[in-house]
Amino acid sequence: MATAKLEGHCSDQEQAEFGLRTPVEIGTPFVEIIRYARTHEIDLIVMGTHGRGAVKHLLMGSVAEQVVRQAPCPVLTVRHPSHKFERL
């Protein structure tokens, strides 16, 4: 079910053309992402961010932050389009 949902985001042609992979692993998310990137010599990790508040971030941590800090390759993080910017 998870694999089908992931693969539904890209056509078969896009997956083949860009060498996209949609693996599903079990474990601690940031650990498994980093392990997979090392094992498969991944060139780039692209992942979304939730943009949680500072308190939630301190209590729960951030998968994206851990991946950015520990990944063996560049990481591109993308904020969800529903996130609204605030005027300072």
trRosetta pair geometry for C-beta under 8 A, 3 or more apart (Angstrom, degrees):
i j d omega theta_ij theta_ji phi_ij phi_ji
1 4 6.0 -55 -148 35 27 110
1 5 6.5 27 154 -19 62 107
2 5 5.7 -55 -150 35 32 112
2 6 6.4 30 154 -16 66 106
2 24 4.6 111 100 -115 125 144
3 6 5.8 -57 -149 38 31 110
3 7 6.1 24 157 -14 67 111
3 22 6.3 122 -148 116 67 109
3 24 5.2 -101 -66 -14 81 128
4 7 5.9 -58 -141 42 29 108
4 8 6.3 42 155 -34 62 105
5 8 5.7 -51 -154 22 29 119
5 9 7.9 36 150 -27 55 94
6 9 6.3 -50 -173 12 39 112
6 22 3.8 158 129 -172 126 127
6 24 7.1 -169 -3 -63 144 97
7 10 6.9 -81 -162 54 45 79
7 15 7.3 -8 -142 -70 84 148
7 22 5.3 -165 -68 55 69 160
9 22 7.9 150 41 -101 107 137
10 14 4.3 -120 -175 88 100 127
10 15 5.2 123 115 -57 123 84
10 20 5.6 6 88 80 169 165
10 22 7.8 -173 35 -52 116 128
11 14 4.7 98 53 6 79 100
11 15 7.0 -142 95 -5 43 86
12 15 5.7 -54 -149 36 33 113
12 16 6.3 28 155 -15 66 107
13 16 5.9 -59 -148 40 29 106
13 17 5.9 26 157 -20 67 113
14 17 5.7 -55 -136 40 28 110
14 18 6.0 -6 175 12 66 113
14 20 6.5 14 128 5 82 138
15 18 7.0 -75 -138 52 17 86
15 19 7.8 15 171 -157 51 4
15 20 4.4 -94 -130 58 63 105
15 21 8.0 106 -158 -71 98 29
15 22 7.6 -59 -121 -13 124 108
16 19 7.7 18 -172 -71 24 40
21 40 7.5 -48 25 149 173 161
21 42 8.0 -107 37 -107 133 110
23 36 6.1 -173 69 -142 149 146
25 32 4.2 178 105 -177 137 134
25 35 7.9 171 -176 72 165 116
25 36 6.3 -140 -36 -58 150 127
26 32 7.5 169 75 -96 19 152
27 31 5.9 -92 135 81 118 111
27 32 4.4 139 68 -60 113 117
28 31 4.1 54 78 19 105 119
28 32 6.4 164 72 -15 51 89
29 32 6.1 -67 -146 38 24 105
29 33 6.3 21 162 -19 65 109
29 63 4.7 -26 103 -127 129 133
30 33 5.7 -52 -144 36 34 113
30 34 6.3 30 159 -15 66 108
30 63 4.8 -165 -59 -148 95 70
30 66 3.8 12 -155 96 162 129
30 67 5.2 -136 -137 -56 91 78
30 70 7.2 86 163 48 111 129
31 34 6.1 -61 -150 40 26 107
31 35 6.1 27 153 -20 64 111
32 35 5.5 -52 -140 38 31 113
32 36 6.1 33 159 -20 65 106
33 36 6.0 -57 -149 36 26 109
33 37 6.4 27 153 -20 62 108
33 45 6.7 79 174 -142 112 144
33 47 7.5 5 -143 -71 152 147
33 63 7.5 99 3 176 143 104
33 67 5.3 -29 100 -108 140 120
33 71 7.4 -48 125 -95 101 104
34 37 5.7 -53 -146 35 31 113
34 38 6.4 28 156 -16 65 106
34 66 7.9 -88 -38 135 127 93
34 67 6.4 -160 -61 -123 90 70
34 70 5.3 -21 -109 112 146 110
34 71 5.7 -133 -111 -97 84 59
34 72 7.3 110 -160 -9 80 85
35 38 6.0 -60 -151 38 29 107
35 39 6.0 24 157 -17 66 113
36 39 5.8 -58 -140 41 28 110
36 40 5.9 -6 172 11 66 116
36 42 7.0 43 122 -28 79 134
37 40 6.8 -73 -135 53 18 88
37 41 8.0 54 169 -117 52 5
37 42 4.1 -80 -138 37 71 125
37 45 5.9 -46 -93 -62 133 120
37 71 5.7 -6 89 -150 168 91
37 72 5.7 170 123 40 111 95
37 73 5.8 -138 -178 20 123 112
38 41 7.6 15 -175 -71 26 43
38 72 5.2 98 -89 1 79 144
42 45 6.3 62 129 -63 138 81
42 72 7.8 114 56 71 84 97
42 73 5.5 -132 98 20 80 154
43 73 5.8 171 -179 -158 19 145
43 74 7.8 -4 153 38 59 93
44 73 6.0 -124 -81 142 30 123
44 74 5.4 -19 -117 74 78 95
44 75 7.6 154 -166 -97 61 29
44 76 6.5 18 180 -3 109 107
45 67 6.3 -117 115 166 154 127
45 71 5.7 -111 13 -141 140 154
45 73 6.3 126 -12 81 89 105
45 74 7.4 -169 30 100 72 49
45 75 4.6 -18 69 -114 104 78
45 76 7.2 -179 91 27 52 66
46 75 7.8 164 -85 -163 29 56
46 76 4.7 -15 -110 68 76 105
46 78 6.7 24 -177 -11 91 116
47 63 7.7 -110 157 114 148 105
47 64 5.7 -170 104 -108 122 92
47 67 6.5 48 27 76 155 161
47 75 6.8 -24 22 -169 106 101
47 76 7.6 144 23 81 57 58
47 77 5.9 -26 75 -111 78 68
47 78 7.3 -177 96 25 29 82
48 64 7.6 -103 101 -78 35 129
48 77 7.3 86 -154 -163 13 70
48 78 5.4 -49 -105 74 60 86
48 79 7.4 102 -161 -119 73 16
48 80 6.2 53 -167 -63 120 78
49 62 7.5 14 -141 -168 99 121
49 64 4.7 -37 -97 -16 93 169
49 77 4.9 41 -34 178 117 116
49 78 7.0 172 10 74 82 34
49 79 5.3 -39 63 -95 102 63
49 80 7.5 -128 75 -15 55 77
50 80 7.1 19 -122 -8 39 121
51 79 5.6 51 -49 -140 123 109
51 80 7.1 -118 9 28 116 94
51 83 5.1 78 22 -112 165 135
52 56 4.2 -95 165 88 126 127
52 57 5.3 159 90 -58 106 81
52 60 7.4 -8 97 56 168 125
52 62 7.4 -164 37 -94 113 100
53 56 5.1 88 59 16 79 102
53 57 6.8 -140 99 -9 38 94
54 57 5.5 -58 -146 37 29 115
54 58 6.3 30 157 -21 66 104
55 58 5.9 -53 -150 33 30 109
55 59 6.5 21 155 -12 64 109
56 59 5.8 -61 -146 42 32 107
56 60 5.7 -12 170 17 71 116
57 60 6.8 -74 -128 56 20 82
57 61 7.0 45 -175 -124 56 11
57 62 5.7 -7 -142 -48 93 106
57 65 8.0 79 -160 -13 110 148
61 65 7.1 -132 178 59 74 121
61 66 6.7 35 164 -42 118 117
62 65 3.7 73 80 7 115 110
62 66 6.6 175 89 -10 61 81
63 66 5.9 -59 -151 38 31 109
63 67 6.3 29 153 -18 66 108
64 67 5.8 -57 -147 38 30 110
64 68 6.2 32 155 -21 66 106
64 75 7.7 157 -165 154 75 135
64 77 5.1 77 -167 -117 130 129
65 68 5.7 -53 -146 35 30 112
65 69 6.3 25 157 -16 64 110
66 69 5.8 -59 -147 40 29 109
66 70 6.0 -12 168 13 66 118
67 70 6.6 -80 -136 53 22 85
67 71 5.2 36 174 -48 69 113
67 75 5.6 141 126 -121 100 154
68 71 6.6 -29 -114 10 16 113
68 75 4.8 -132 -100 68 65 143
68 77 6.8 -38 -69 -38 121 124
71 74 7.7 -27 106 99 128 4
71 75 5.1 117 34 -51 156 117
79 83 4.8 -52 156 26 117 152
80 83 5.4 115 71 -23 76 96
